[in-house]
Every structure is written in structure tokens, then in C-alpha cells.
């Protein structure tokens, strides 16, 4: 069973998450949300997001790259990336929305303002990744897979000598450079979101009181 989100599906899902989060925040003066429930959703979304980031970024990708043929690796990543980055955006927005629910708009401290900015930067990076960088990476990756199939190296497991093939095939060189560029953008945005979560986790840990 293949689950591949199209760009309209991602955009509509993103819009739904953002709109619902904004409505949730602005309704806090009307609806009295239980603070324990807010904290539960806040910590749960942050934990799910951070855990999935660690798994996909530092474990799953490396293991699959070393174990799967290049064509199969590309197919798996083309299925995984849209879901992962949509999850990343969703959890980023939910974390920020629930944190804002814990604050009083007229009494923000400097540290609280800093955390809102940190979470906002993480949301922007996740948004860019979900709607721009990840689709660009997937498109270039699938083009590269097609080119490698024609070159007869799609069944190779792990690395190939891309420089050597690039010298012999100008089209492959162009596709490979485009993939590397998009992948760097996507990786950088993912690192920004990961760093945002780390900073916010440290802030929460500094406020945690265990009884």
C-alpha cells in the first residue's frame, strides 16, 4: 500500500492545522481549558516531534541507505518525507499554540517572549520544509533515481561514485546538483526545527518541579 501525499493535500492539511491552532488560541478567553490537558498536549506534541526527528534524521535514513538498493531507498524516502514533514509542521504548530494558551498576553516575561520566538522560528522552518524544500528534494531525488536506472546502477546498495558518473553524463550531473541543493535546504530547515525543540525542551526542564 502506497501513501503519497500530493502538494494540494499537504497544503490543505497545513492550512487546517494553522487555522485550528489560531482558533484554539483565540478561544482561550471563551473556553476554560483544563491546564493539565493543555500541558499534556504540549508535552505530548513536543515529545512526538522530537522523537520522530531523532529517529528519521539520525537512524532510519542512514540504516536504509546502507541496507537498500538506491532505487528502493528513493521510493521509501519519497513516501516517508511528505508524511514526516507534515507531522513536523503539525507538531510544531500544536506545541506553539498550546504554549501560548499557558501565557497571559499582557504579562509576558522576556524568557517567555524568547521561547515564543524560538517556537515561531521552528514553525517557519517546518512550514518551508513541508511546502517547499521537501517537495523539491523528492522531485529531484526521483529524477536522479530514473537517471540511475538508465545508467544501470539503481540496484547498487549504498554510495556510488557520483563524481565519475557526473563527468560522463551532463544530465545526471545537473540532476545530482539540483538534488544536493534541495536536500541541503531541507536538512538545514530540519536542523533549525530540531534546535528550536531542544531550546524549548531546556526551557521547560528549567521550569520543571518534581514532587
N, CA and C atoms as a LAMMPS dump frame, in Angstrom:
ITEM: TIMESTEP
0
ITEM: NUMBER OF ATOMS
633
ITEM: BOX BOUNDS ff ff ff
-5.0000000000000000e+02 5.0000000000000000e+02
-5.0000000000000000e+02 5.0000000000000000e+02
-5.0000000000000000e+02 5.0000000000000000e+02
ITEM: ATOMS id mol type element x y z
1 1 1 N 0.846 -1.204 0
2 1 2 C 0 0 0
3 1 3 C 0.877 1.248 0
4 2 1 N 0.702 2.138 -0.986
5 2 2 C 1.497 3.347 -1.088
6 2 3 C 0.692 4.543 -0.604
7 3 1 N 1.308 5.315 0.286
8 3 2 C 0.669 6.524 0.791
9 3 3 C 1.566 7.695 0.433
10 4 1 N 1.195 8.444 -0.587
11 4 2 C 1.994 9.585 -1.004
12 4 3 C 1.091 10.815 -1.036
13 5 1 N 1.397 11.769 -0.167
14 5 2 C 0.585 12.984 -0.11
15 5 3 C 0.938 13.894 -1.275
16 6 1 N -0.068 14.38 -1.981
17 6 2 C 0.157 15.327 -3.054
18 6 3 C 0.325 16.72 -2.462
19 7 1 N 0.831 17.644 -3.26
20 7 2 C 1.029 19.006 -2.783
21 7 3 C -0.273 19.656 -2.326
22 8 1 N -1.39 19.517 -3.059
23 8 2 C -2.656 20.085 -2.554
24 8 3 C -3.086 19.489 -1.217
25 9 1 N -2.84 18.185 -1.034
26 9 2 C -3.196 17.558 0.241
27 9 3 C -2.365 18.133 1.374
28 10 1 N -1.08 18.316 1.128
29 10 2 C -0.202 18.893 2.144
30 10 3 C -0.621 20.322 2.464
31 11 1 N -0.905 21.096 1.417
32 11 2 C -1.294 22.493 1.628
33 11 3 C -2.606 22.608 2.396
34 12 1 N -3.586 21.769 2.05
35 12 2 C -4.875 21.823 2.744
36 12 3 C -4.73 21.363 4.187
37 13 1 N -3.917 20.347 4.416
38 13 2 C -3.681 19.869 5.784
39 13 3 C -2.973 20.93 6.604
40 14 1 N -2 21.59 5.988
41 14 2 C -1.268 22.658 6.668
42 14 3 C -2.207 23.799 7.049
43 15 1 N -3.045 24.201 6.099
44 15 2 C -3.993 25.285 6.367
45 15 3 C -4.942 24.914 7.502
46 16 1 N -5.395 23.662 7.513
47 16 2 C -6.309 23.208 8.56
48 16 3 C -5.642 23.258 9.93
49 17 1 N -4.38 22.818 10
50 17 2 C -3.648 22.829 11.27
51 17 3 C -3.466 24.248 11.779
52 18 1 N -3.045 25.146 10.895
53 18 2 C -2.803 26.527 11.287
54 18 3 C -4.095 27.204 11.734
55 19 1 N -5.164 27.036 10.968
56 19 2 C -6.446 27.671 11.302
57 19 3 C -6.983 27.158 12.629
58 20 1 N -6.933 25.835 12.825
59 20 2 C -7.433 25.258 14.075
60 20 3 C -6.614 25.728 15.274
61 21 1 N -5.294 25.849 15.081
62 21 2 C -4.439 26.307 16.178
63 21 3 C -4.724 27.757 16.527
64 22 1 N -4.94 28.596 15.512
65 22 2 C -5.276 30.002 15.76
66 22 3 C -6.616 30.116 16.486
67 23 1 N -7.591 29.333 16.026
68 23 2 C -8.9 29.339 16.69
69 23 3 C -8.79 28.86 18.128
70 24 1 N -7.945 27.85 18.327
71 24 2 C -7.731 27.33 19.681
72 24 3 C -7.163 28.406 20.584
73 25 1 N -6.191 29.149 20.082
74 25 2 C -5.562 30.188 20.892
75 25 3 C -6.541 31.322 21.207
76 26 1 N -7.262 31.788 20.197
77 26 2 C -8.152 32.923 20.413
78 26 3 C -9.4 32.546 21.21
79 27 1 N -9.683 31.24 21.321
80 27 2 C -10.858 30.831 22.081
81 27 3 C -10.558 30.642 23.563
82 28 1 N -9.306 30.883 23.942
83 28 2 C -8.957 30.632 25.347
84 28 3 C -9.684 31.574 26.31
85 29 1 N -10.091 32.753 25.807
86 29 2 C -10.834 33.683 26.662
87 29 3 C -12.303 33.304 26.788
88 30 1 N -12.755 32.4 25.888
89 30 2 C -14.156 31.969 25.899
90 30 3 C -14.313 30.619 26.578
91 31 1 N -13.386 29.699 26.243
92 31 2 C -13.437 28.348 26.793
93 31 3 C -12.357 28.193 27.853
94 32 1 N -12.719 27.662 28.987
95 32 2 C -11.763 27.455 30.072
96 32 3 C -11.137 26.066 29.936
97 33 1 N -10.008 25.995 29.217
98 33 2 C -9.345 24.709 29.013
99 33 3 C -8.662 24.263 30.303
100 34 1 N -8.794 22.984 30.689
101 34 2 C -8.072 22.481 31.865
102 34 3 C -6.568 22.593 31.647
103 35 1 N -5.864 23.182 32.603
104 35 2 C -4.436 23.423 32.435
105 35 3 C -3.662 22.114 32.302
106 36 1 N -4.123 21.07 33
107 36 2 C -3.442 19.777 32.892
108 36 3 C -3.545 19.215 31.481
109 37 1 N -4.706 19.382 30.857
110 37 2 C -4.893 18.92 29.482
111 37 3 C -3.99 19.695 28.528
112 38 1 N -3.882 21.01 28.74
113 38 2 C -3.016 21.828 27.894
114 38 3 C -1.569 21.369 28.02
115 39 1 N -1.124 21.157 29.262
116 39 2 C 0.247 20.692 29.487
117 39 3 C 0.479 19.317 28.868
118 40 1 N -0.509 18.455 28.945
119 40 2 C -0.4 17.107 28.372
120 40 3 C -0.211 17.171 26.853
121 41 1 N -1.029 17.988 26.199
122 41 2 C -0.925 18.121 24.742
123 41 3 C 0.394 18.784 24.36
124 42 1 N 0.801 19.786 25.142
125 42 2 C 2.065 20.479 24.888
126 42 3 C 3.247 19.515 24.959
127 43 1 N 3.346 18.784 26.052
128 43 2 C 4.47 17.85 26.229
129 43 3 C 4.379 16.693 25.237
130 44 1 N 3.15 16.207 24.992
131 44 2 C 2.984 15.092 24.055
132 44 3 C 3.387 15.453 22.64
133 45 1 N 2.981 16.632 22.175
134 45 2 C 3.335 17.052 20.809
135 45 3 C 4.833 17.279 20.676
136 46 1 N 5.434 17.869 21.707
137 46 2 C 6.875 18.109 21.684
138 46 3 C 7.658 16.797 21.697
139 47 1 N 7.223 15.861 22.538
140 47 2 C 7.908 14.564 22.633
141 47 3 C 7.789 13.774 21.331
142 48 1 N 6.577 13.755 20.754
143 48 2 C 6.366 13.043 19.495
144 48 3 C 7.217 13.651 18.389
145 49 1 N 7.241 14.967 18.327
146 49 2 C 8.006 15.659 17.293
147 49 3 C 9.501 15.396 17.445
148 50 1 N 10.016 15.589 18.65
149 50 2 C 11.448 15.432 18.883
150 50 3 C 11.894 13.988 18.66
151 51 1 N 11.092 13.036 19.123
152 51 2 C 11.428 11.627 18.946
153 51 3 C 11.447 11.227 17.477
154 52 1 N 10.448 11.681 16.722
155 52 2 C 10.413 11.347 15.293
156 52 3 C 11.573 12.004 14.552
157 53 1 N 11.953 13.218 14.962
158 53 2 C 13.093 13.883 14.337
159 53 3 C 14.381 13.102 14.556
160 54 1 N 14.602 12.661 15.779
161 54 2 C 15.811 11.889 16.08
162 54 3 C 15.841 10.59 15.278
163 55 1 N 14.692 9.915 15.217
164 55 2 C 14.633 8.631 14.525
165 55 3 C 14.87 8.783 13.017
166 56 1 N 14.124 9.694 12.391
167 56 2 C 14.22 9.848 10.93
168 56 3 C 15.558 10.458 10.525
169 57 1 N 16.036 11.455 11.285
170 57 2 C 17.238 12.186 10.904
171 57 3 C 18.514 11.395 11.15
172 58 1 N 18.606 10.714 12.298
173 58 2 C 19.875 10.108 12.684
174 58 3 C 19.913 8.581 12.619
175 59 1 N 18.76 7.938 12.438
176 59 2 C 18.756 6.475 12.459
177 59 3 C 18.179 5.885 11.177
178 60 1 N 16.913 6.144 10.91
179 60 2 C 16.222 5.483 9.793
180 60 3 C 16.903 5.741 8.454
181 61 1 N 17.229 7.004 8.171
182 61 2 C 17.823 7.351 6.89
183 61 3 C 19.145 6.644 6.647
184 62 1 N 20.027 6.657 7.649
185 62 2 C 21.342 6.026 7.495
186 62 3 C 21.227 4.514 7.343
187 63 1 N 20.345 3.903 8.142
188 63 2 C 20.184 2.45 8.072
189 63 3 C 19.642 2.029 6.715
190 64 1 N 18.612 2.723 6.232
191 64 2 C 18.026 2.371 4.939
192 64 3 C 19.009 2.6 3.793
193 65 1 N 19.798 3.682 3.871
194 65 2 C 20.76 3.971 2.809
195 65 3 C 21.813 2.875 2.696
196 66 1 N 22.198 2.319 3.844
197 66 2 C 23.222 1.273 3.842
198 66 3 C 22.662 -0.108 3.537
199 67 1 N 21.339 -0.28 3.642
200 67 2 C 20.753 -1.62 3.515
201 67 3 C 19.945 -1.828 2.245
202 68 1 N 19.474 -0.746 1.613
203 68 2 C 18.564 -0.881 0.475
204 68 3 C 19.235 -0.476 -0.834
205 69 1 N 18.833 -1.095 -1.938
206 69 2 C 19.269 -0.611 -3.255
207 69 3 C 18.825 0.833 -3.446
208 70 1 N 19.571 1.586 -4.23
209 70 2 C 19.326 3.017 -4.364
210 70 3 C 17.919 3.325 -4.869
211 71 1 N 17.421 2.551 -5.808
212 71 2 C 16.074 2.769 -6.329
213 71 3 C 15.028 2.566 -5.241
214 72 1 N 15.175 1.501 -4.457
215 72 2 C 14.222 1.214 -3.386
216 72 3 C 14.322 2.263 -2.278
217 73 1 N 15.548 2.692 -1.994
218 73 2 C 15.749 3.729 -0.978
219 73 3 C 15.038 5.017 -1.379
220 74 1 N 15.149 5.377 -2.657
221 74 2 C 14.473 6.571 -3.146
222 74 3 C 12.967 6.473 -3.044
223 75 1 N 12.433 5.294 -3.359
224 75 2 C 10.981 5.094 -3.271
225 75 3 C 10.496 5.213 -1.831
226 76 1 N 11.244 4.617 -0.903
227 76 2 C 10.853 4.676 0.514
228 76 3 C 10.888 6.115 1.008
229 77 1 N 11.966 6.827 0.678
230 77 2 C 12.084 8.209 1.122
231 77 3 C 11 9.103 0.511
232 78 1 N 10.609 8.824 -0.735
233 78 2 C 9.559 9.625 -1.361
234 78 3 C 8.211 9.422 -0.674
235 79 1 N 8.035 8.268 -0.025
236 79 2 C 6.819 8.012 0.758
237 79 3 C 6.937 8.608 2.16
238 80 1 N 8.14 8.532 2.723
239 80 2 C 8.352 8.931 4.11
240 80 3 C 8.402 10.451 4.291
241 81 1 N 9.105 11.145 3.39
242 81 2 C 9.324 12.583 3.548
243 81 3 C 8.036 13.403 3.688
244 82 1 N 7.047 13.243 2.791
245 82 2 C 5.843 14.072 2.938
246 82 3 C 5.139 13.865 4.275
247 83 1 N 5.058 12.601 4.714
248 83 2 C 4.399 12.314 5.995
249 83 3 C 5.196 12.875 7.166
250 84 1 N 6.509 12.692 7.125
251 84 2 C 7.352 13.164 8.218
252 84 3 C 7.306 14.68 8.353
253 85 1 N 7.43 15.396 7.238
254 85 2 C 7.463 16.852 7.319
255 85 3 C 6.085 17.447 7.593
256 86 1 N 5.033 16.751 7.203
257 86 2 C 3.69 17.193 7.594
258 86 3 C 3.498 16.999 9.095
259 87 1 N 3.983 15.851 9.613
260 87 2 C 3.939 15.618 11.06
261 87 3 C 4.75 16.68 11.792
262 88 1 N 5.928 17.009 11.255
263 88 2 C 6.796 18.011 11.872
264 88 3 C 6.098 19.361 11.955
265 89 1 N 5.463 19.769 10.872
266 89 2 C 4.746 21.049 10.87
267 89 3 C 3.571 21.019 11.835
268 90 1 N 2.813 19.93 11.81
269 90 2 C 1.637 19.817 12.682
270 90 3 C 2.036 19.909 14.148
271 91 1 N 3.071 19.14 14.549
272 91 2 C 3.507 19.156 15.943
273 91 3 C 4.111 20.508 16.338
274 92 1 N 4.811 21.159 15.398
275 92 2 C 5.369 22.487 15.693
276 92 3 C 4.266 23.485 16.01
277 93 1 N 3.223 23.478 15.185
278 93 2 C 2.121 24.426 15.371
279 93 3 C 1.352 24.119 16.652
280 94 1 N 1.101 22.839 16.917
281 94 2 C 0.375 22.454 18.134
282 94 3 C 1.173 22.826 19.377
283 95 1 N 2.488 22.576 19.357
284 95 2 C 3.335 22.928 20.501
285 95 3 C 3.278 24.425 20.773
286 96 1 N 3.394 25.221 19.72
287 96 2 C 3.365 26.684 19.901
288 96 3 C 1.991 27.145 20.371
289 97 1 N 0.922 26.587 19.789
290 97 2 C -0.431 27.001 20.164
291 97 3 C -0.725 26.682 21.631
292 98 1 N -0.35 25.48 22.073
293 98 2 C -0.619 25.1 23.461
294 98 3 C 0.258 25.882 24.437
295 99 1 N 1.482 26.218 24.011
296 99 2 C 2.319 27.046 24.892
297 99 3 C 1.711 28.44 25.039
298 100 1 N 1.2 28.994 23.946
299 100 2 C 0.557 30.311 24.01
300 100 3 C -0.674 30.283 24.92
301 101 1 N -1.35 29.124 24.973
302 101 2 C -2.519 29.001 25.848
303 101 3 C -2.144 29.117 27.325
304 102 1 N -0.886 28.819 27.642
305 102 2 C -0.453 28.886 29.049
306 102 3 C -0.03 30.299 29.455
307 103 1 N 0.043 31.208 28.491
308 103 2 C 0.539 32.556 28.765
309 103 3 C -0.594 33.567 28.842
310 104 1 N -0.349 34.61 29.582
311 104 2 C -1.255 35.756 29.615
312 104 3 C -0.651 36.831 28.727
313 105 1 N -1.418 37.266 27.737
314 105 2 C -0.888 38.138 26.688
315 105 3 C -0.279 39.428 27.223
316 106 1 N -0.789 39.946 28.339
317 106 2 C -0.327 41.243 28.835
318 106 3 C 0.771 41.13 29.882
319 107 1 N 1.217 39.908 30.175
320 107 2 C 2.233 39.755 31.237
321 107 3 C 3.375 38.843 30.801
322 108 1 N 3.76 38.882 29.544
323 108 2 C 4.858 38.034 29.077
324 108 3 C 6.183 38.507 29.682
325 109 1 N 6.962 37.549 30.156
326 109 2 C 8.319 37.853 30.597
327 109 3 C 9.258 37.767 29.392
328 110 1 N 10.493 38.221 29.58
329 110 2 C 11.468 38.168 28.492
330 110 3 C 11.735 36.727 28.061
331 111 1 N 11.852 35.826 29.034
332 111 2 C 12.123 34.424 28.697
333 111 3 C 10.957 33.801 27.934
334 112 1 N 9.737 34.174 28.3
335 112 2 C 8.568 33.656 27.578
336 112 3 C 8.532 34.191 26.149
337 113 1 N 8.875 35.465 25.977
338 113 2 C 8.917 36.051 24.641
339 113 3 C 9.974 35.365 23.783
340 114 1 N 11.111 35.067 24.404
341 114 2 C 12.183 34.362 23.682
342 114 3 C 11.706 32.992 23.22
343 115 1 N 10.996 32.284 24.098
344 115 2 C 10.511 30.949 23.736
345 115 3 C 9.475 31.003 22.611
346 116 1 N 8.616 32.02 22.638
347 116 2 C 7.645 32.183 21.546
348 116 3 C 8.373 32.413 20.228
349 117 1 N 9.428 33.232 20.266
350 117 2 C 10.222 33.476 19.061
351 117 3 C 10.915 32.206 18.585
352 118 1 N 11.455 31.426 19.531
353 118 2 C 12.13 30.165 19.196
354 118 3 C 11.15 29.2 18.536
355 119 1 N 9.971 29.06 19.135
356 119 2 C 8.957 28.168 18.56
357 119 3 C 8.465 28.684 17.211
358 120 1 N 8.368 30.011 17.089
359 120 2 C 7.941 30.599 15.819
360 120 3 C 8.93 30.314 14.699
361 121 1 N 10.216 30.406 15.015
362 121 2 C 11.252 30.09 14.024
363 121 3 C 11.164 28.627 13.619
364 122 1 N 10.925 27.751 14.607
365 122 2 C 10.768 26.321 14.307
366 122 3 C 9.572 26.066 13.404
367 123 1 N 8.469 26.778 13.658
368 123 2 C 7.273 26.627 12.814
369 123 3 C 7.536 27.086 11.387
370 124 1 N 8.232 28.212 11.242
371 124 2 C 8.535 28.725 9.901
372 124 3 C 9.433 27.754 9.135
373 125 1 N 10.42 27.183 9.826
374 125 2 C 11.313 26.222 9.176
375 125 3 C 10.55 24.964 8.772
376 126 1 N 9.663 24.496 9.652
377 126 2 C 8.855 23.312 9.335
378 126 3 C 7.896 23.595 8.182
379 127 1 N 7.352 24.8 8.159
380 127 2 C 6.443 25.204 7.081
381 127 3 C 7.179 25.216 5.737
382 128 1 N 8.368 25.804 5.723
383 128 2 C 9.159 25.857 4.491
384 128 3 C 9.541 24.46 4.022
385 129 1 N 9.871 23.607 4.974
386 129 2 C 10.252 22.242 4.619
387 129 3 C 9.085 21.468 4.04
388 130 1 N 7.936 21.602 4.668
389 130 2 C 6.757 20.832 4.254
390 130 3 C 6.265 21.238 2.873
391 131 1 N 6.277 22.536 2.598
392 131 2 C 5.647 23.027 1.371
393 131 3 C 6.618 23.36 0.243
394 132 1 N 7.916 23.52 0.562
395 132 2 C 8.864 23.932 -0.473
396 132 3 C 10.045 22.965 -0.598
397 133 1 N 10.829 22.843 0.471
398 133 2 C 12.086 22.107 0.374
399 133 3 C 11.894 20.603 0.187
400 134 1 N 10.998 19.996 0.961
401 134 2 C 10.784 18.548 0.841
402 134 3 C 10.232 18.163 -0.535
403 135 1 N 9.208 18.855 -1.062
404 135 2 C 8.746 18.524 -2.414
405 135 3 C 9.842 18.676 -3.467
406 136 1 N 10.674 19.729 -3.328
407 136 2 C 11.779 19.909 -4.262
408 136 3 C 12.793 18.784 -4.165
409 137 1 N 13.079 18.349 -2.937
410 137 2 C 14.018 17.244 -2.726
411 137 3 C 13.487 15.959 -3.331
412 138 1 N 12.206 15.669 -3.097
413 138 2 C 11.603 14.43 -3.615
414 138 3 C 11.609 14.42 -5.143
415 139 1 N 11.254 15.553 -5.732
416 139 2 C 11.219 15.637 -7.193
417 139 3 C 12.602 15.376 -7.784
418 140 1 N 13.63 16.031 -7.231
419 140 2 C 14.99 15.835 -7.735
420 140 3 C 15.483 14.42 -7.459
421 141 1 N 15.108 13.869 -6.314
422 141 2 C 15.536 12.514 -5.958
423 141 3 C 14.954 11.479 -6.917
424 142 1 N 13.685 11.619 -7.272
425 142 2 C 13.071 10.671 -8.192
426 142 3 C 13.649 10.808 -9.602
427 143 1 N 13.989 12.038 -9.999
428 143 2 C 14.661 12.226 -11.284
429 143 3 C 16.012 11.532 -11.276
430 144 1 N 16.723 11.653 -10.163
431 144 2 C 18.03 11.002 -10.065
432 144 3 C 17.891 9.487 -10.095
433 145 1 N 16.845 8.967 -9.436
434 145 2 C 16.609 7.516 -9.454
435 145 3 C 16.352 7.025 -10.88
436 146 1 N 15.572 7.793 -11.634
437 146 2 C 15.298 7.418 -13.023
438 146 3 C 16.578 7.424 -13.85
439 147 1 N 17.409 8.455 -13.621
440 147 2 C 18.673 8.542 -14.358
441 147 3 C 19.594 7.385 -13.992
442 148 1 N 19.636 7.005 -12.722
443 148 2 C 20.498 5.907 -12.288
444 148 3 C 19.992 4.563 -12.799
445 149 1 N 18.67 4.439 -12.964
446 149 2 C 18.11 3.215 -13.553
447 149 3 C 18.592 3.054 -14.994
448 150 1 N 18.587 4.153 -15.75
449 150 2 C 19.053 4.123 -17.134
450 150 3 C 20.554 3.838 -17.204
451 151 1 N 21.274 4.268 -16.15
452 151 2 C 22.723 4.052 -16.124
453 151 3 C 23.094 2.668 -15.603
454 152 1 N 22.078 1.926 -15.09
455 152 2 C 22.313 0.57 -14.626
456 152 3 C 22.89 0.455 -13.23
457 153 1 N 22.719 1.496 -12.391
458 153 2 C 23.27 1.455 -11.034
459 153 3 C 22.176 1.534 -9.969
460 154 1 N 20.921 1.367 -10.374
461 154 2 C 19.816 1.518 -9.428
462 154 3 C 19.786 0.404 -8.385
463 155 1 N 20.411 -0.743 -8.692
464 155 2 C 20.397 -1.873 -7.753
465 155 3 C 21.573 -1.849 -6.79
466 156 1 N 22.454 -0.857 -6.953
467 156 2 C 23.609 -0.744 -6.063
468 156 3 C 23.143 -0.344 -4.668
469 157 1 N 23.725 -0.97 -3.653
470 157 2 C 23.401 -0.633 -2.258
471 157 3 C 24.433 0.364 -1.746
472 158 1 N 23.951 1.487 -1.216
473 158 2 C 24.866 2.482 -0.661
474 158 3 C 25.373 3.466 -1.704
475 159 1 N 26.594 3.947 -1.496
476 159 2 C 27.146 5.005 -2.325
477 159 3 C 27.582 4.505 -3.703
478 160 1 N 27.554 5.435 -4.662
479 160 2 C 28.191 5.22 -5.953
480 160 3 C 29.14 6.398 -6.186
481 161 1 N 30.017 6.276 -7.157
482 161 2 C 30.959 7.356 -7.46
483 161 3 C 30.239 8.409 -8.305
484 162 1 N 29.504 9.284 -7.633
485 162 2 C 28.697 10.291 -8.335
486 162 3 C 29.561 11.217 -9.176
487 163 1 N 30.77 11.531 -8.715
488 163 2 C 31.639 12.433 -9.474
489 163 3 C 32.014 11.827 -10.815
490 164 1 N 32.32 10.537 -10.785
491 164 2 C 32.708 9.856 -12.021
492 164 3 C 31.558 9.841 -13.022
493 165 1 N 30.349 9.506 -12.535
494 165 2 C 29.185 9.475 -13.423
495 165 3 C 28.809 10.871 -13.9
496 166 1 N 29.028 11.881 -13.042
497 166 2 C 28.702 13.253 -13.42
498 166 3 C 29.594 13.742 -14.554
499 167 1 N 30.853 13.299 -14.559
500 167 2 C 31.773 13.701 -15.616
501 167 3 C 31.35 13.114 -16.963
502 168 1 N 30.78 11.897 -16.913
503 168 2 C 30.404 11.204 -18.143
504 168 3 C 29.01 11.578 -18.635
505 169 1 N 28.163 12.079 -17.729
506 169 2 C 26.765 12.322 -18.077
507 169 3 C 26.36 13.715 -17.575
508 170 1 N 26.273 14.673 -18.52
509 170 2 C 25.973 16.056 -18.14
510 170 3 C 24.586 16.187 -17.518
511 171 1 N 23.606 15.422 -18.03
512 171 2 C 22.25 15.492 -17.494
513 171 3 C 22.213 14.97 -16.058
514 172 1 N 22.929 13.862 -15.823
515 172 2 C 22.977 13.316 -14.46
516 172 3 C 23.647 14.311 -13.519
517 173 1 N 24.7 14.993 -14.004
518 173 2 C 25.395 15.978 -13.183
519 173 3 C 24.448 17.093 -12.765
520 174 1 N 23.631 17.55 -13.696
521 174 2 C 22.671 18.616 -13.405
522 174 3 C 21.62 18.157 -12.39
523 175 1 N 21.09 16.94 -12.585
524 175 2 C 20.078 16.407 -11.662
525 175 3 C 20.68 16.209 -10.271
526 176 1 N 21.899 15.668 -10.235
527 176 2 C 22.564 15.402 -8.945
528 176 3 C 22.81 16.707 -8.187
529 177 1 N 23.251 17.741 -8.886
530 177 2 C 23.49 19.029 -8.23
531 177 3 C 22.193 19.615 -7.688
532 178 1 N 21.107 19.488 -8.469
533 178 2 C 19.814 20.003 -8.014
534 178 3 C 19.332 19.246 -6.773
535 179 1 N 19.523 17.925 -6.762
536 179 2 C 19.137 17.136 -5.592
537 179 3 C 19.923 17.558 -4.359
538 180 1 N 21.246 17.692 -4.521
539 180 2 C 22.092 18.084 -3.385
540 180 3 C 21.662 19.437 -2.844
541 181 1 N 21.343 20.376 -3.731
542 181 2 C 20.929 21.72 -3.304
543 181 3 C 19.632 21.668 -2.509
544 182 1 N 18.602 20.977 -3.052
545 182 2 C 17.333 20.877 -2.346
546 182 3 C 17.492 20.125 -1.025
547 183 1 N 18.305 19.065 -1.055
548 183 2 C 18.488 18.261 0.162
549 183 3 C 19.184 19.067 1.249
550 184 1 N 20.126 19.907 0.873
551 184 2 C 20.799 20.776 1.849
552 184 3 C 19.815 21.77 2.467
553 185 1 N 18.96 22.362 1.629
554 185 2 C 17.946 23.282 2.155
555 185 3 C 17.033 22.569 3.155
556 186 1 N 16.579 21.376 2.771
557 186 2 C 15.661 20.618 3.622
558 186 3 C 16.332 20.211 4.925
559 187 1 N 17.589 19.761 4.836
560 187 2 C 18.323 19.345 6.039
561 187 3 C 18.543 20.517 6.977
562 188 1 N 18.878 21.678 6.411
563 188 2 C 19.102 22.867 7.238
564 188 3 C 17.825 23.273 7.96
565 189 1 N 16.7 23.258 7.242
566 189 2 C 15.419 23.601 7.868
567 189 3 C 15.071 22.602 8.968
568 190 1 N 15.369 21.324 8.736
569 190 2 C 15.1 20.304 9.742
570 190 3 C 15.966 20.512 10.984
571 191 1 N 17.233 20.902 10.78
572 191 2 C 18.129 21.171 11.908
573 191 3 C 17.639 22.382 12.703
574 192 1 N 17.146 23.401 12.007
575 192 2 C 16.605 24.593 12.693
576 192 3 C 15.416 24.192 13.571
577 193 1 N 14.528 23.364 13.028
578 193 2 C 13.368 22.911 13.807
579 193 3 C 13.809 22.059 14.985
580 194 1 N 14.788 21.199 14.766
581 194 2 C 15.313 20.361 15.844
582 194 3 C 15.943 21.212 16.942
583 195 1 N 16.721 22.216 16.543
584 195 2 C 17.346 23.115 17.522
585 195 3 C 16.296 23.894 18.3
586 196 1 N 15.237 24.298 17.621
587 196 2 C 14.147 25.004 18.292
588 196 3 C 13.517 24.136 19.374
589 197 1 N 13.31 22.868 19.05
590 197 2 C 12.747 21.945 20.047
591 197 3 C 13.695 21.74 21.222
592 198 1 N 14.987 21.646 20.937
593 198 2 C 15.974 21.453 22.007
594 198 3 C 15.992 22.642 22.964
595 199 1 N 15.974 23.851 22.399
596 199 2 C 15.973 25.056 23.235
597 199 3 C 14.726 25.105 24.1
598 200 1 N 13.582 24.794 23.509
599 200 2 C 12.325 24.836 24.261
600 200 3 C 12.287 23.741 25.323
601 201 1 N 12.822 22.556 25.003
602 201 2 C 12.886 21.478 25.996
603 201 3 C 13.752 21.879 27.184
604 202 1 N 14.864 22.557 26.921
605 202 2 C 15.73 23.025 28.008
606 202 3 C 14.995 24.042 28.873
607 203 1 N 14.238 24.92 28.223
608 203 2 C 13.452 25.918 28.962
609 203 3 C 12.423 25.234 29.86
610 204 1 N 11.718 24.242 29.319
611 204 2 C 10.736 23.52 30.129
612 204 3 C 11.405 22.795 31.299
613 205 1 N 12.573 22.209 31.029
614 205 2 C 13.293 21.482 32.083
615 205 3 C 13.699 22.44 33.21
616 206 1 N 14.029 23.691 32.852
617 206 2 C 14.424 24.663 33.87
618 206 3 C 13.252 25.078 34.743
619 207 1 N 12.01 24.875 34.249
620 207 2 C 10.804 25.241 34.998
621 207 3 C 10.159 24.038 35.698
622 208 1 N 10.698 22.852 35.431
623 208 2 C 10.07 21.628 35.94
624 208 3 C 10.33 21.45 37.44
625 209 1 N 9.27 21.15 38.151
626 209 2 C 9.382 20.872 39.583
627 209 3 C 8.75 19.493 39.83
628 210 1 N 9.558 18.529 40.249
629 210 2 C 9.057 17.193 40.539
630 210 3 C 8.766 17.065 42.027
631 211 1 N 7.59 16.528 42.33
632 211 2 C 7.201 16.409 43.746
633 211 3 C 6.957 14.945 44.079
